Amino acid sequence: MKISAKSKEIIGVAAVMLGILILQWSLWISGKRMVSHDSIIWFGVFSYFFDCLRHGILPLWNPYMNCGEVFFLNIHVLHLWDPQTLLLVFTGKLFRINSLTIYQYDLLLRYLIFISGSYLFFRRLAKYRFSAFFAFIVLSFSALCSSYLKQHGFILCFYTLPWILFFSFKFLEEKQTMSLLWLSFFLGTAFSTSGYHSMYLVSSWLVLLVCIYISKGFTFTKTGFSSNDRKVILGAIIIFILLSMNLIPVFLAYIRDTVPDVRMIEAPSAANSYPADFFNLFTPYSFMLHFEMIYFKSILASEAFLYIGLIPLFLAIVGLLYSRHKYRKGFILALLITVLLMLGPKFGLLKLFSYFFPFFFIVRNTHIFATFFIFCLIYFTCIGTDAVLERIKNPGSERGLPRGWIPIVIVISVTAILINRYVMGVYRAPLAQFPERYMAISSMLGENFATLLNSIFSRSYPNVLLFIVSILAVFYVFKSPQIKLKFKYFTLVFLVLIDLLLFNAALYRFTTMPKADLSLWPKEKVAYNDIRLPVMLPRYPFFGFAPAMQRIFSASSSRIPGITTHFYQMKDFFDFENNKMVPPETKEIFMGVTGERMKLISGAVVLPLELQARACSGLDEKITRRVVFIEKDPPERFLKLKIPVERIADSRIVKGTVKILGFDPNSMLVEVDPEEDCVFYYSDGYDSSWRAFIDGKESRVYRANMAFKAVILKKGVHIVRFTYDPRLYKITLFLYFAGLLLAAIILLSRYLFRKGVK
């Protein structure tokens, strides 16, 4: 039975995806490992979302993150409304699968969506099917294969990008309206569910299209649109508008002076990439420098793991120099622009973009552009493979690799050796400077950590030798006319996989190492160059408010007993999901809040927000426990509660009782019985959409102590109900689901229509 070319393609793509699963067997299959690093946050909000839906609650507010914040605003949350995530969540609810398993497979599904779309895109651009398949293999097993497990933002931002590019190119060059329909679906979903992360995707998409257009790479057809096509175009526009409307409340929340503004302050200096990141292109195991940077402060390096393999890098240079592909100049420009964006505001382009696109003011992780950088680089690998195959298949040209390949091999080899020598030197410095830290980490891992690092770093030397031998083997095999073409293909793929699989084994181990105990290093205090620093100290309620200090999840001096699974250290996640070592105070508890987060205060200081931090910077710890700042004057009947700044010390805790009658993510009902008029302070985040009802009558909610809530009460028993009611977000969320439904109806009907079903 003869297998068709299309079937072979499908089998090949499926085999590569299966290879990823096998490579990361202990993560996806056996469950003995789990993802690490930022997962303490990503899984926290995911499990919160999962628990809420399981209990029939639509989460609008998260009382457990940053001492309470808008749920849809958190950078780790927006992706939860993606169609495939919602499908997995409801599958988990239906079949009673635990949230950790669903979370891990959601991450895997995003990666598979990314690489499958990449294959379609490369297949469209490549002259030869093998070139596209080879580029697909390289991308699948490049640094992204494991680094996305450590820094989830890579996939959250870019997992739909290949599909968006594929349908963009198809529509621009063929004017196929169904492509525009799919483009509106993917682009609208990305807009709505990525929040400010959409900047990374949209800017990369637009930069590439503009660069290709400037370089005259696009060839537009002259045919017009039929009346039926115009209807599809109108439908596509409507779908995009409906899906992307959900971005509006996110944008408004970021430009308002509300809780999330702390991210805008740390953004210009946080998580940039550095020139040293590009070492990763030549010495694969220099990703360990990221560990050195965090725990030993030895070098500036981020999480921009860029390794694609030395042979693919060689072919990328060949494509850059020798290919005449119509998009080559556009991709070169896009690659250069992406490098400058990766390097952050110090290199100018990011600041320039921020003047035209305000969202760029809050870009925190410029190294996330590394995903697009790798994508562009592998495009050159694809067209470089085309250039080599052209020499082999065209009898009129010289057989073998293009001229100049030997100098390219020498440059790559020498660069890799020199960088590796430098990396080894950088690594050995903290070994002598911080021996106690190495001993502590070794004790946790059960093996000598210095030896482990040394063995990983030193692998780059034989890696260079493998590259030289592989290039010589490829040159010999490709030049020989007696060797069949299929064997030549097999040889190239085999030699590349040896390199990439060894690299991925090390990177996978690194990205799934338990980071909870390691996060205690270094012991130096987190430095914040911000006027709010005095109110972010461990002794003060604002400590948990700062995203950089998210280990304290209470706005009080003690943790909330009822936070369940959401914010435990990494080492506890696996045990918790498997019902082992579950703390008794959290077992079988869904959500809760304690009276420790609530205070009855005898007076309030009315002071503008920008002056509150200065006013309390010199206060004694005991005083900070009984002071409340508000921005607006209280009503006339409560003016006696207003106290001047110089009388802060006179403020005191009022005697009375606070009884929690009801609590869920979006509301709280309490019975309060103060012995005198007071300010009822609740250390949960403030937002303008919070409403308070005292004995059934709506009352003003004051922003207290910069980020939290307060209401003013008379003496006596009162029933106070706090309700979070973001009306605009509810409307846009409804429109988002309407857009998904409309897209499903149109796409399904068009598919059935094309099949002749009436």
Buried (B, 14 or more C-beta within 10 A) or exposed (E): EEEEEEEEBEEBBEEBBEBBEEBBEBBBEEBEBBBBBBBBBBBBBBBBBBBBBBEEBEBBBBBBBBBBBBBBBBBBBBBBBBEBBBEBBEEBBEEEBBBBBBBBBBBBBBBBBBBBBBBBBBBEBBBBEBBBBBBBBBBBBBBBBBBBBBBBBBBBBBBBBBBBBBBBBBBBBEBBBBBBBBBBBBBBBBBBBBBBBBBBBBBBBEBBBBBBEEBEBBEEEEEEEEEEBEEBBEBBEBBBEBBBBBBBBBEEBBEEEBBBBBBBBBBBEBBBBBEBBBBBBBBBBBBBBBBBBBBBEBBEBBBBBBBBBBBBBBBBBBBBBBBEBBBBBBBBBBBEBBBBBBBBBEBEBBBEBBEEBEBBBBBBBBBBBBBBBBBBBBBBBBBBBBBBBBBBEEEEEEEBBBEEBEEBBEEBBEBBBEBBEBBBEBBBEBBEEBEEBBEBBBEBBEEBBBEBBBEBBEBBBEBBEBBBEBBEBBBEBBBEEEEEEEEBBEBBBEBBBBBBEBBBEBBBBBBBBBBBBBBEBEEEEEEBEBBBBBBBBEEBBBBBBBBEBBEBBBBBBEBBBBBBBBBBEBBBBBEBBEEEEBEEEBEEBBBBBBEBBBBBBBBBBBBEBEBBBBBBEEBEEEBBBBBBBBBEEBEEEBEEBBBEBEEBEEBEEBEBEBEBEEBBBBBBBBEBBBEBBBBBBBBBBBBEBBBBBBEEEEBBBBBBBBBBBBBBBEEEEBBBBBBBEBEBBBBBBEBBBBBBEBBEEBBEEBEEEEEEEE
